[in-house]
Amino acid sequence: MILTTHALVGAAIGKYVSNPFWQILILIPLHYTLDVFRHGEYLNKKSTFRDTTWKVTLDLLVAATIILLAIFLKKFNQSIAISIMSGAFISMFPDLLTVLYWKLNFKFLKKIYQFHQFVHKRFTDGSPERAWTLRNAANDIIFSIIAIALLFL
């Protein structure tokens, strides 16, 4: 899944689950569950840091824009807004750990990286199921629409 999908799902859960401990218990396993579904990847092992940076930045900007729009348009109080934002961050956290190992080679994150790769194992890097296509992005779109609906309801 792209970061926007993880962030939106995390934000939607964060709207309804304010305790950070419960958010972690729900959102970390949910992150890996979402990654089991077929989804396109805009990054691969051949991606350079420069290529990675602008794509991740754009991905995060889309997520932040939608989440902040929900917070301001729905006029959530400060505690719910913080819960929504923490949910978005926690939901994306496994990808941050993966990137830290992948690009900066932090050895202590190797097991987390290997588990993340195992979750994606069904669709190996470079396979047609991981290509950035509309068909592969369908699950991202569906999960994102559901999360946006939950945020705005």
N, C-alpha and C positions, 0 to 999 in steps of 0.2 A: 504494500500500500504506500501511497505517497504521504508525505508529512501532513498535508492538508486533511486527508481523511482521518489519520490518527488524531490530529488536533481537534477536529470537529467532533469526533466520537468522544474523545476525552472531555471536551467542553460540555457536551450534552450530559454525560454522566456526572460531571462536576456540578452541573445545575441542580441535580437531585441528590447527590451524595456530597455533603460538605466536609466530612471528616477525612483529612489527608491519609490517615492510616487505611481507611476503607477504600479510598480512591486507589491507593497503591495495590491493595489486594485484588481489586477488580480490574484496574486498567493495565497492569503489566501483563497478566495472562490474556486479557482481551487483545492487547497489541499483537501478541504472537498468534492468537486465534484468527485475527483479521489477516495476518500475513500468510495463513494457510490457503486462503482463497486466491484464485487466479487473479493476477494483477500485473499491470505493466510496470516496468522500472525505467526511469530515465537515467539511472546510473548503472555502471557495470565495472568490472575489474579493470577495464582499460580507461576509465574516466580519469581525467587529470584533475588536480586541485582547482585550477581555474575553471574548467568545465563544470565541476561539481558546485563551486561556490555560487555562481549566478543562478543555477537551477534550484538549489536549496533556498537561496534568498527569495526567489520568486514564489516558491512553494510556501514558505513561511509567511510571506506578505499576503498571499491569498487567504491563508488560514486566519491570520491576525485581523485582516479586514472584516471577514465574515463574523468572527467572534466579537470584535469590538462593536460592529454594527448591532449585533444582537444585544450586547450589554447596554448600549446607549439607547437604542430604539425601544427596548423592553423596560428601560429604566430600572434595572436590577439594583438592589441595594449593594453596598460595598462588600458585605460578607459573601453574597452569592456571586458577585463579580470576581472576587478573589478565588472562590471555589471553582468557578468556571475556568479561570486562567490556570489554576494549579492542575485541574483535570487535563487541560490541553497539554501542559508541560509534561506531566507524568506519563501521559499516553505516548508522547514522542520520545521519552527518555531512552528506551531500548535502542532506538536508531542512533541517538547521540553516542551511546556506549559503543555501538558497532562501528561508527565512523571514527571514534577515537582510537580503536584498535586498528582498523583498516588503514587509516591515513597516518596515524602517529605511532603505531605499533606499541601501544601500552600493553605489555605482556600480561599484566594481571587481569585484563579484560578478554583474554583468549577464549576462555570457556563460554563466556556470554556470546562472543562472536561466533564460535562454533555452533552453539545452540541456535542462534539466529539463522545461520546458514542451513542447519538441519531443518528448521521450520520451512525454509524456502526450497528444500531439497526436491520436492515434488516437481518443481519447475526450475531446472538448472539454469545457471547463468548463461545467457546467449540463446536459450531455447525460444521458439516462437511464442510460447505462453508468457514470456517475460518482456517481449518487445513492447514498445510504447505505441499501442494501437487502441482504437476505440473499443474493439471487442475485449481487449485485456483490461481496459480502464472501466468497463461496465460495473464491476463490483465496487471500485472506488466511488463511482458516481452514485450508485444505489445507497451505499453506506453513508456517504456525505449528505445526500438529500434527506435521509431519515434523521441524521444528526441535526441538520439545519432545522428540520421541522420540529424536533424536540426542543431545540434552543429557542425557537420563536413561539412555541405554544405556551 
